[in-house]
C-alpha cells in the first residue's frame, strides 16, 4: 500500500441502513411535542425562543432531506 492511499474505516453499524421514514416521523413528533411546551410555567420568553428554534430546525432538516432525495442529490437508504 502506498503512503498516499487513504481508506475509510467504518464500524459495522455505520454500514447498516437506518429507517428513514421512522426518523422523519420521530423528528416531526418531537417538534410538535416541543411546541406543546408553550403551555408550561415559563417566566420569560427565552425558553419559547429556544423551543421554536429547535422545532423549526428539526422540521427544516426533514424538509431538506425530502427535497434532496427527490432531486436525486442524496442516495436512498
Protein Blocks (a to p, Z undefined) as FASTA:
>chain_A
ZZkbccddddfklmpccdfklmmmmmmmmmmmmmmmmmmcbfblmlmmmmmmmmmmmmmm
mmmmmmmmmnopaccZZ
